């Protein structure tokens, strides 16, 4: 059996201990090992003790001996002296110096006739342990796959519809017969007596068209159209008449430069067209491209162009809007203003929103190209100023 003198001789970094003396920790640990029937320590534990003393200062030696005594006593008591991997086990807390790295080399003791094979990964014992572990893992994986294959498929449960609102049961049909009704934001469930049915709404639309031409009162017309849209929404009416209402309101909003209301109608029309409802889809697709040019939203322009079908690109209004985009991208102000004067439908109202911006940029190019002289007549003609 090794004494403290033997351990210190095996490592030059271990603390110097006088001959024929044993440290308390080794003495108590050896006595515990003898009591438990273990006559030898594993070589890895001896190295662990040496490393602990090498990483401990003189002032902390007593505390280290006490901690080592507790660690070894616990291992002997639980019969884990040989099963603990002492090579990777952290050093006791009393080790207040930087520990030296453990080199994976073989150590031999000729006097004791013992060969240290703790780091020999190619030993037969290590190979047997690895083989046994792999076999257990393979058996567990095979059992898991067999259980999965033999188990019956679970029957899918029907979806829980207890918290899903039944809109069909709550859809109302209006009974109001008034043609004109101002718009008020709903703060509670709609009252059928205050909602106009589809037949009344058709007559209301014709009335609003006549009043817009005769009176041209946008404040009144906008309130009436928003009230119509609200009645259509609460009754869940989505048909060609719904498309006509939104298209008419969008055109009136364009004519009065109310891009907020126009954008709301345009967004709803895009969804209605996607449902396959008939309407002027190509006209409003061209408006949408011009609106994106006004807002300089290149991402939405690219997305709209990527989603276009070849047949849609053949439409006259859509071709014009795409030509305007190409002229602006190329900086071709002459072609841009030629297209501005030939805008179909109501696209000119949208171009009016950013034509001054393009005129300023074009005038800067003209001044650089034609300086020092540039006549006002040329500027007025090329930049499409009114006479």
C-alpha positions as CSV (number, residue, x, y, z in Angstrom):
1,X,0.0,0.0,0.0
2,X,1.1,3.5,-0.9
3,X,2.1,6.0,1.8
4,X,2.4,9.7,1.6
5,X,6.1,9.2,0.9
6,X,5.4,7.0,-2.1
7,X,2.9,9.5,-3.7
8,X,5.2,12.5,-3.3
9,X,8.0,10.5,-5.0
10,X,5.9,9.7,-8.0
11,X,5.3,13.4,-9.0
12,X,7.8,16.2,-8.8
13,X,5.0,18.7,-8.4
14,X,3.6,17.1,-5.2
15,X,4.4,18.9,-1.9
16,X,7.6,17.7,-0.1
17,X,6.7,15.5,2.8
18,X,9.3,14.1,5.3
19,X,10.0,10.5,5.1
20,X,8.3,8.0,7.5
21,X,5.4,10.4,8.0
22,X,1.8,10.1,6.6
23,X,-0.5,13.0,5.9
24,X,-3.7,12.8,8.0
25,X,-5.9,12.5,4.9
26,X,-4.0,9.5,3.5
27,X,-3.8,7.9,6.9
28,X,-7.5,8.2,7.6
29,X,-8.4,7.2,4.0
30,X,-6.2,4.1,4.2
31,X,-7.7,3.1,7.4
32,X,-11.2,3.4,5.9
33,X,-10.1,1.4,2.8
34,X,-8.7,-1.3,5.1
35,X,-11.9,-1.4,7.1
36,X,-14.0,-1.7,4.0
37,X,-11.9,-4.6,2.7
38,X,-10.2,-2.6,-0.1
39,X,-6.5,-3.1,0.1
40,X,-5.4,-0.8,-2.8
41,X,-6.3,2.5,-4.3
42,X,-6.9,2.9,-8.0
43,X,-4.0,4.7,-9.7
44,X,-6.2,7.5,-10.9
45,X,-7.1,8.3,-7.3
46,X,-3.4,8.5,-6.4
47,X,-2.9,11.0,-9.2
48,X,-6.0,12.9,-8.0
49,X,-4.5,13.3,-4.6
50,X,-1.1,14.4,-6.0
51,X,-2.8,17.0,-8.2
52,X,-4.8,18.3,-5.3
53,X,-1.7,18.8,-3.1
54,X,0.1,20.4,-6.1
55,X,-2.7,22.9,-6.5
56,X,-2.9,23.8,-2.8
57,X,-1.0,26.5,-1.0
58,X,0.6,25.8,2.4
59,X,-1.9,27.8,4.3
60,X,-4.8,25.7,2.9
61,X,-3.2,22.3,3.4
62,X,-5.2,21.4,6.5
63,X,-8.5,22.3,4.9
64,X,-7.5,20.2,1.8
65,X,-6.7,17.2,3.9
66,X,-10.1,17.4,5.6
67,X,-11.9,17.7,2.2
68,X,-10.0,14.8,0.7
69,X,-10.7,12.7,3.8
70,X,-14.5,13.4,3.3
71,X,-14.4,12.6,-0.5
72,X,-12.5,9.4,-0.1
73,X,-14.5,8.3,2.9
74,X,-17.7,8.8,1.0
75,X,-16.4,6.9,-2.0
76,X,-15.4,3.9,0.2
77,X,-18.6,3.9,2.0
78,X,-20.7,3.9,-1.2
79,X,-18.3,1.4,-2.8
80,X,-17.6,3.7,-5.7
81,X,-13.8,4.0,-5.1
82,X,-13.1,2.2,-8.4
83,X,-16.1,3.4,-10.4
84,X,-15.5,7.2,-10.0
85,X,-13.5,8.7,-12.9
86,X,-10.9,10.5,-10.7
87,X,-9.2,11.8,-13.8
88,X,-12.0,14.3,-14.7
89,X,-13.3,14.9,-11.2
90,X,-12.9,18.5,-10.1
91,X,-10.3,19.2,-7.4
92,X,-11.5,20.1,-3.9
93,X,-12.4,23.7,-3.1
94,X,-9.3,24.1,-1.0
95,X,-7.1,24.0,-4.1
96,X,-6.4,27.7,-4.5
97,X,-3.6,27.5,-7.1
98,X,-3.8,26.9,-10.8
99,X,-4.0,23.2,-11.4
100,X,-1.6,21.5,-13.7
101,X,-3.0,19.7,-16.8
102,X,-3.1,16.0,-16.7
103,X,-0.9,14.5,-19.4
104,X,-2.2,11.3,-21.0
105,X,0.9,9.2,-20.4
106,X,1.5,5.9,-18.9
107,X,3.1,5.7,-15.5
108,X,4.8,2.6,-14.1
109,X,5.9,1.7,-10.7
110,X,8.6,-0.8,-10.7
111,X,8.8,-1.2,-7.0
112,X,5.1,-2.1,-6.7
113,X,4.9,-3.8,-10.1
114,X,1.8,-1.8,-11.1
115,X,1.2,-0.3,-14.6
116,X,-1.2,2.6,-14.9
117,X,-3.6,1.9,-17.8
118,X,-6.3,4.5,-16.8
119,X,-5.8,6.4,-20.1
120,X,-5.4,3.4,-22.4
121,X,-8.4,3.7,-24.7
122,X,-7.4,0.6,-26.7
123,X,-7.4,-1.8,-23.8
124,X,-9.6,-4.9,-24.0
125,X,-11.6,-3.8,-21.0
126,X,-12.5,-0.5,-22.6
127,X,-13.4,-2.2,-25.8
128,X,-15.7,-4.6,-24.0
129,X,-17.5,-1.8,-22.3
130,X,-18.0,0.1,-25.5
131,X,-19.3,-3.0,-27.3
132,X,-21.8,-3.6,-24.4
133,X,-22.9,0.0,-24.5
134,X,-23.5,0.0,-28.3
135,X,-25.4,-3.3,-28.1
136,X,-27.7,-1.8,-25.4
137,X,-28.4,1.3,-27.5
138,X,-29.2,-0.8,-30.6
139,X,-31.6,-3.0,-28.6
140,X,-33.3,0.0,-27.2
141,X,-33.7,1.6,-30.6
142,X,-35.1,-1.6,-32.1
143,X,-37.6,-1.9,-29.2
144,X,-38.7,1.7,-29.8
145,X,-39.3,1.2,-33.5
146,X,-41.2,-2.0,-32.9
147,X,-43.4,-0.3,-30.4
148,X,-44.1,2.6,-32.8
149,X,-44.9,0.2,-35.7
150,X,-47.2,-2.0,-33.6
151,X,-49.1,0.8,-32.0
152,X,-52.4,1.8,-33.6
153,X,-52.9,5.2,-35.2
154,X,-54.7,7.6,-32.9
155,X,-58.1,8.6,-34.0
156,X,-58.1,12.4,-34.7
157,X,-60.4,14.3,-32.4
158,X,-62.9,16.7,-33.9
159,X,-62.0,20.3,-33.6
160,X,-63.3,22.2,-30.7
161,X,-65.9,24.6,-32.0
162,X,-67.2,25.7,-28.7
163,X,-65.3,29.0,-28.8
164,X,-65.8,29.6,-32.6
165,X,-68.4,32.3,-33.2
166,X,-71.2,31.3,-35.5
167,X,-71.5,34.3,-37.8
168,X,-74.2,32.8,-39.9
169,X,-76.5,32.6,-36.9
170,X,-75.8,36.3,-36.1
171,X,-76.0,37.7,-39.6
172,X,-78.8,40.2,-39.7
173,X,-81.1,41.5,-42.5
174,X,-81.9,45.1,-42.4
175,X,-85.4,46.5,-42.3
176,X,-84.7,50.3,-42.7
177,X,-86.3,51.9,-45.8
178,X,-84.6,55.3,-45.7
179,X,-82.4,56.0,-48.7
180,X,-80.1,58.5,-47.0
181,X,-78.4,57.8,-43.6
182,X,-75.4,59.4,-42.2
183,X,-72.4,57.3,-41.1
184,X,-71.9,56.5,-37.4
185,X,-69.3,54.2,-36.0
186,X,-70.8,51.2,-34.4
187,X,-70.2,50.8,-30.7
188,X,-72.6,47.9,-30.1
189,X,-74.4,45.1,-32.1
190,X,-76.1,46.5,-35.2
191,X,-79.9,47.1,-34.9
192,X,-81.7,45.7,-38.0
193,X,-84.2,48.6,-37.9
194,X,-81.2,50.9,-38.6
195,X,-79.7,48.8,-41.4
196,X,-80.9,49.1,-45.0
197,X,-81.4,45.9,-47.0
198,X,-79.9,45.2,-50.4
199,X,-82.9,46.4,-52.4
200,X,-82.9,49.8,-50.6
201,X,-79.1,50.1,-51.0
202,X,-79.4,49.8,-54.7
203,X,-81.7,52.8,-54.8
204,X,-79.4,54.7,-52.5
205,X,-76.5,54.2,-54.9
206,X,-78.4,55.7,-57.8
207,X,-79.5,58.6,-55.7
208,X,-75.9,59.3,-54.6
209,X,-74.6,59.3,-58.1
210,X,-77.2,61.9,-59.2
211,X,-76.5,64.1,-56.2
212,X,-72.7,64.0,-56.8
213,X,-73.1,65.2,-60.3
214,X,-75.7,67.9,-59.3
215,X,-74.4,69.1,-55.9
216,X,-70.7,68.0,-55.8
217,X,-70.8,68.0,-52.0
218,X,-68.1,65.5,-51.1
219,X,-68.5,65.7,-47.3
220,X,-72.1,64.6,-47.6
221,X,-71.4,62.0,-50.3
222,X,-68.4,60.5,-48.4
223,X,-70.6,60.0,-45.3
224,X,-73.3,58.4,-47.3
225,X,-70.9,56.0,-49.0
226,X,-69.3,55.0,-45.7
227,X,-72.8,54.3,-44.3
228,X,-73.6,52.1,-47.3
229,X,-70.3,50.2,-46.9
230,X,-71.2,49.7,-43.2
231,X,-74.6,48.3,-44.1
232,X,-73.1,45.9,-46.6
233,X,-70.5,44.7,-44.1
234,X,-72.9,44.0,-41.1
235,X,-75.2,42.0,-43.5
236,X,-72.2,40.2,-45.0
237,X,-73.2,41.1,-48.6
238,X,-70.4,40.4,-51.0
239,X,-71.5,40.4,-54.6
240,X,-71.2,42.5,-57.8
241,X,-73.2,45.3,-56.1
242,X,-70.6,45.5,-53.3
243,X,-67.8,45.9,-55.9
244,X,-69.8,48.7,-57.6
245,X,-70.2,50.6,-54.3
246,X,-66.5,50.4,-53.6
247,X,-65.5,51.3,-57.1
248,X,-67.8,54.4,-57.2
249,X,-66.6,55.6,-53.8
250,X,-63.0,55.1,-54.9
251,X,-63.5,57.2,-58.1
252,X,-65.2,60.0,-56.1
253,X,-62.4,60.0,-53.6
254,X,-59.8,60.2,-56.4
255,X,-61.6,63.2,-57.9
256,X,-61.5,65.0,-54.6
257,X,-57.9,64.0,-53.8
258,X,-59.0,62.0,-50.7
259,X,-56.3,59.3,-50.9
260,X,-57.2,58.0,-47.5
261,X,-60.7,56.9,-48.5
262,X,-59.4,55.8,-51.9
263,X,-56.8,53.5,-50.3
264,X,-59.4,51.9,-48.1
265,X,-61.6,51.2,-51.1
266,X,-58.7,49.9,-53.1
267,X,-57.6,47.5,-50.4
268,X,-61.2,46.1,-50.1
269,X,-61.5,45.9,-53.9
270,X,-58.4,43.8,-54.2
271,X,-59.9,41.2,-51.9
272,X,-63.3,41.3,-53.7
273,X,-61.5,40.8,-57.1
274,X,-59.6,37.8,-55.6
275,X,-62.9,36.2,-54.8
276,X,-63.8,36.2,-58.6
277,X,-66.5,39.0,-58.4
278,X,-66.9,40.9,-61.6
279,X,-65.8,44.5,-61.8
280,X,-63.2,46.9,-63.3
281,X,-60.2,45.0,-62.0
282,X,-57.7,46.2,-64.7
283,X,-58.6,49.8,-64.2
284,X,-57.9,49.6,-60.5
285,X,-54.8,47.5,-61.0
286,X,-53.4,50.5,-63.0
287,X,-54.5,52.9,-60.2
288,X,-52.7,50.7,-57.6
289,X,-49.4,50.8,-59.6
290,X,-49.7,54.6,-59.9
291,X,-50.5,54.9,-56.2
292,X,-47.3,52.9,-55.4
293,X,-45.3,55.3,-57.6
294,X,-46.7,58.2,-55.6
295,X,-45.7,56.6,-52.3
296,X,-42.4,55.3,-53.7
297,X,-43.1,51.9,-52.4
298,X,-40.8,49.8,-54.6
299,X,-41.4,46.6,-52.7
300,X,-45.1,46.7,-53.4
301,X,-44.5,47.6,-57.1
302,X,-42.2,44.6,-57.6
303,X,-44.7,42.3,-55.8
304,X,-47.6,43.6,-57.9
305,X,-45.6,43.1,-61.2
306,X,-44.5,39.6,-60.1
307,X,-48.1,38.6,-59.5
308,X,-49.4,39.9,-62.8
309,X,-50.6,37.5,-65.4
310,X,-49.6,37.9,-69.1
311,X,-53.2,38.8,-70.0
312,X,-53.3,41.5,-67.4
313,X,-50.1,43.2,-68.8
314,X,-51.9,43.4,-72.2
315,X,-54.6,45.8,-70.8
316,X,-54.2,49.4,-72.0
317,X,-54.5,51.0,-68.6
318,X,-52.0,48.6,-67.0
319,X,-49.6,49.0,-69.9
320,X,-49.7,52.8,-69.4
321,X,-49.0,52.5,-65.7
322,X,-46.1,50.2,-66.3
323,X,-44.7,52.6,-68.9
324,X,-44.9,55.4,-66.4
325,X,-42.9,53.3,-64.0
326,X,-40.3,52.5,-66.6
327,X,-39.9,56.1,-67.5
328,X,-39.4,57.2,-63.9
329,X,-36.9,54.4,-63.3
330,X,-34.9,55.4,-66.3
331,X,-35.1,59.2,-65.6
332,X,-36.7,59.8,-69.0
333,X,-38.7,62.9,-68.1
334,X,-39.7,63.6,-71.8
335,X,-41.5,60.2,-72.1
336,X,-43.0,60.6,-68.6
337,X,-44.7,63.8,-69.4
338,X,-45.9,62.5,-72.7
339,X,-47.6,59.6,-70.8
340,X,-48.9,62.1,-68.3
341,X,-50.9,63.9,-71.0
342,X,-52.3,60.6,-72.3
343,X,-53.3,59.0,-69.0
344,X,-56.5,56.8,-69.4
345,X,-59.5,56.7,-67.0
346,X,-58.8,58.6,-63.8
347,X,-55.1,57.9,-63.4
348,X,-54.3,61.5,-64.0
349,X,-55.6,62.4,-60.5
350,X,-53.0,60.1,-59.0
351,X,-50.2,61.4,-61.2
352,X,-51.1,64.9,-60.2
353,X,-50.1,64.0,-56.6
354,X,-46.4,63.5,-57.7
355,X,-46.1,65.4,-61.0
356,X,-44.6,68.5,-59.3
357,X,-41.9,66.3,-57.7
358,X,-41.0,64.9,-61.1
359,X,-41.0,68.4,-62.6
360,X,-38.4,69.6,-60.1
361,X,-36.1,66.7,-60.8
362,X,-36.6,67.1,-64.5
363,X,-35.8,70.8,-64.4
364,X,-32.5,70.1,-62.7
365,X,-31.5,67.7,-65.5
366,X,-32.5,70.2,-68.2
367,X,-30.5,73.0,-66.6
368,X,-27.4,70.9,-66.4
369,X,-27.9,69.7,-70.0
370,X,-28.8,73.0,-71.8
371,X,-27.0,75.7,-69.8
372,X,-26.3,78.6,-70.0
373,X,-29.6,79.3,-71.9
374,X,-32.9,77.5,-71.7
375,X,-36.1,79.2,-72.9
376,X,-39.3,79.2,-70.9
377,X,-41.2,77.9,-73.8
378,X,-39.2,74.7,-74.0
379,X,-39.5,74.2,-70.3
380,X,-43.3,74.7,-70.4
381,X,-43.7,72.2,-73.3
382,X,-41.4,69.5,-72.1
383,X,-42.7,69.5,-68.5
384,X,-46.4,69.6,-69.6
385,X,-47.3,72.9,-68.1
386,X,-50.8,74.1,-68.9
387,X,-51.1,77.0,-71.3
